[in-house]
Amino acid sequence: MTNQPVFVLGEELQALERAGFETEAEFQELLARHPRVLDFGSLADGRPLRLVLVAREMGVPTSTESAPAYWLDHLFVDADGVPTLVEVKRATDTRIRREVVGQMLDYAANAARYWPAALLRRSFEDTCVKDGRSLEEAYGELLGDQGDQGDQGDQGDRSAEEFWTTVEERLAAGQMRLLFVADQIPLELRAIVEFLNRQLRQTEVYAVELTQYRGGGDLRVLVPRVHGEVATVAKSPSGHRAAQRTTRADMDAAIASRPDLDVRRTATALLDHAAAEGRLECGTAKYRSMRMYYRASGRDVPIATLSLRDDPAKDDLSFAFGSITYHLGHERAAAFAASLPTLPGLAERLEALPAKGYNGWPSVSLAALASEPTAVEGILSAIQQLVGGQGRQ
């Protein structure tokens, strides 16, 4: 493969040189955060494929009684309930040529037998907690309007249970995708993948070559290339909507529509602070939302989510205590809870956190937050204390 650069044309022509991933962990984290680079093909009803992360390092047992004997790099699922097993290797790893194929088939065979719906659901929800993502938003992406898990209502709960039962059934029937992802796919692996994809009736097998190019500053370009013949696997039709990602422009437009000036100022101040001191990540709920990440202890930690609903009275700011506790520990989570301002509704929810092991999503309405003149400053100060004064790096 040539090392010819790619070019970005703006005010000037900028050359981006091909660059490898420094570590396999960096490569894996990129895929977990940005599964869109693996989206190709479509669902049964013609909508674009959108993969949703179930778990990183998903344990694979070899019997009903045993602990995991293997660890799959990533498990994703789509809105049709089709599981996608992903193994990541850099070109410098000699196992990418043949050994990884036997490894993947081992994972698939045992996953089909020993991944029950309850385990899959628990793994997905645990991942949401670690990533600071609300279950309401996550299930909204998978289940559409039936995926509202905010209050764990009966209908929403049944829908989630049915979805994971479908995933379990697809695994048992061999209806799954196997993806080998590397920064360079050797010819030996391409040949094996193409052979398997022709022979297997229910399972799709692909090799995805993800080439990275770097330019000046933080500029990076990722170029995926898919190897493997397209298989025609029967899938159950899905009537759920495709998830839409909220942009900052979407949030600004929604904020501008709020009649209360203090609410508009409050929402803008929260987003501006996260954009300047941390980073914002698009939400995918059926309403507009953005997650607020801050750098702490060498990692980006989701701290809160600002949600703007169809009914402005339900606009709120929720705190990702499950994620905070997972990444930073109970002591820092407790200190953060104690440092947040006392606001109507929020105080009671914070008091309930110790009994839950600081694993929850206490929220405060945007209207209540805006009504207290110093509340926003108090929240931003608490966040700065939590992350140790570390801004964007």
Secondary structure in CASP SS format (residue, H / E / C, confidence):
PFRMAT SS
TARGET T0000
AUTHOR 0000-0000-0000
METHOD secondary structure of the structure
MODEL  1
M C 1.00
T C 1.00
N C 1.00
Q C 1.00
P C 1.00
V E 1.00
F E 1.00
V E 1.00
L E 1.00
G C 1.00
E C 1.00
E C 1.00
L E 1.00
Q E 1.00
A E 1.00
L E 1.00
E E 1.00
R E 1.00
A C 1.00
G C 1.00
F C 1.00
E C 1.00
T C 1.00
E H 1.00
A H 1.00
E H 1.00
F H 1.00
Q H 1.00
E H 1.00
L H 1.00
L H 1.00
A H 1.00
R H 1.00
H C 1.00
P H 1.00
R H 1.00
V H 1.00
L H 1.00
D C 1.00
F C 1.00
G C 1.00
S E 1.00
L C 1.00
A C 1.00
D C 1.00
G C 1.00
R C 1.00
P E 1.00
L C 1.00
R C 1.00
L C 1.00
V E 1.00
L E 1.00
V E 1.00
A E 1.00
R E 1.00
E E 1.00
M E 1.00
G E 1.00
V E 1.00
P C 1.00
T C 1.00
S C 1.00
T C 1.00
E C 1.00
S C 1.00
A C 1.00
P C 1.00
A C 1.00
Y E 1.00
W E 1.00
L E 1.00
D E 1.00
H E 1.00
L E 1.00
F E 1.00
V E 1.00
D C 1.00
A C 1.00
D C 1.00
G C 1.00
V C 1.00
P E 1.00
T E 1.00
L E 1.00
V E 1.00
E E 1.00
V E 1.00
K E 1.00
R C 1.00
A C 1.00
T C 1.00
D C 1.00
T H 1.00
R H 1.00
I H 1.00
R C 1.00
R C 1.00
E H 1.00
V H 1.00
V H 1.00
G H 1.00
Q H 1.00
M H 1.00
L H 1.00
D H 1.00
Y H 1.00
A H 1.00
A H 1.00
N H 1.00
A H 1.00
A H 1.00
R H 1.00
Y H 1.00
W C 1.00
P C 1.00
A H 1.00
A H 1.00
L H 1.00
L H 1.00
R H 1.00
R H 1.00
S H 1.00
F H 1.00
E H 1.00
D H 1.00
T H 1.00
C H 1.00
V H 1.00
K H 1.00
D C 1.00
G C 1.00
R C 1.00
S C 1.00
L H 1.00
E H 1.00
E H 1.00
A H 1.00
Y H 1.00
G H 1.00
E H 1.00
L H 1.00
L H 1.00
G H 1.00
D H 1.00
Q H 1.00
G H 1.00
D C 1.00
Q C 1.00
G C 1.00
D C 1.00
Q C 1.00
G C 1.00
D H 1.00
Q H 1.00
G H 1.00
D H 1.00
R H 1.00
S H 1.00
A H 1.00
E H 1.00
E H 1.00
F H 1.00
W H 1.00
T H 1.00
T H 1.00
V H 1.00
E H 1.00
E H 1.00
R H 1.00
L H 1.00
A H 1.00
A H 1.00
G C 1.00
Q C 1.00
M C 1.00
R E 1.00
L E 1.00
L E 1.00
F E 1.00
V E 1.00
A E 1.00
D C 1.00
Q C 1.00
I C 1.00
P C 1.00
L H 1.00
E H 1.00
L H 1.00
R H 1.00
A H 1.00
I H 1.00
V H 1.00
E H 1.00
F H 1.00
L H 1.00
N H 1.00
R H 1.00
Q H 1.00
L C 1.00
R C 1.00
Q C 1.00
T C 1.00
E E 1.00
V E 1.00
Y E 1.00
A E 1.00
V E 1.00
E E 1.00
L E 1.00
T E 1.00
Q E 1.00
Y E 1.00
R E 1.00
G C 1.00
G C 1.00
G C 1.00
D C 1.00
L C 1.00
R E 1.00
V E 1.00
L E 1.00
V E 1.00
P E 1.00
R E 1.00
V E 1.00
H E 1.00
G C 1.00
E C 1.00
V C 1.00
A C 1.00
T C 1.00
V C 1.00
A C 1.00
K C 1.00
S C 1.00
P C 1.00
S C 1.00
G C 1.00
H C 1.00
R C 1.00
A C 1.00
A C 1.00
Q C 1.00
R C 1.00
T C 1.00
T C 1.00
R H 1.00
A H 1.00
D H 1.00
M H 1.00
D H 1.00
A H 1.00
A H 1.00
I H 1.00
A H 1.00
S C 1.00
R C 1.00
P C 1.00
D C 1.00
L H 1.00
D H 1.00
V H 1.00
R H 1.00
R H 1.00
T H 1.00
A H 1.00
T H 1.00
A H 1.00
L H 1.00
L H 1.00
D H 1.00
H H 1.00
A H 1.00
A H 1.00
A H 1.00
E H 1.00
G C 1.00
R E 1.00
L E 1.00
E E 1.00
C E 1.00
G C 1.00
T C 1.00
A C 1.00
K C 1.00
Y C 1.00
R E 1.00
S E 1.00
M E 1.00
R E 1.00
M E 1.00
Y E 1.00
Y E 1.00
R E 1.00
A E 1.00
S C 1.00
G C 1.00
R E 1.00
D E 1.00
V E 1.00
P E 1.00
I E 1.00
A E 1.00
T E 1.00
L E 1.00
S E 1.00
L E 1.00
R C 1.00
D C 1.00
D C 1.00
P H 1.00
A H 1.00
K H 1.00
D C 1.00
D E 1.00
L E 1.00
S E 1.00
F E 1.00
A C 1.00
F H 1.00
G H 1.00
S H 1.00
I H 1.00
T H 1.00
Y H 1.00
H H 1.00
L H 1.00
G C 1.00
H H 1.00
E H 1.00
R H 1.00
A H 1.00
A H 1.00
A H 1.00
F H 1.00
A H 1.00
A H 1.00
S H 1.00
L C 1.00
P C 1.00
T C 1.00
L C 1.00
P C 1.00
G C 1.00
L H 1.00
A H 1.00
E H 1.00
R H 1.00
L H 1.00
E H 1.00
A C 1.00
L C 1.00
P H 1.00
A H 1.00
K H 1.00
G C 1.00
Y C 1.00
N C 1.00
G C 1.00
W C 1.00
P C 1.00
S E 1.00
V E 1.00
S E 1.00
L H 1.00
A H 1.00
A H 1.00
L H 1.00
A H 1.00
S H 1.00
E C 1.00
P C 1.00
T C 1.00
A H 1.00
V H 1.00
E H 1.00
G H 1.00
I H 1.00
L H 1.00
S H 1.00
A H 1.00
I H 1.00
Q H 1.00
Q H 1.00
L H 1.00
V C 1.00
G C 1.00
G C 1.00
Q C 1.00
G C 1.00
R C 1.00
Q C 1.00
END
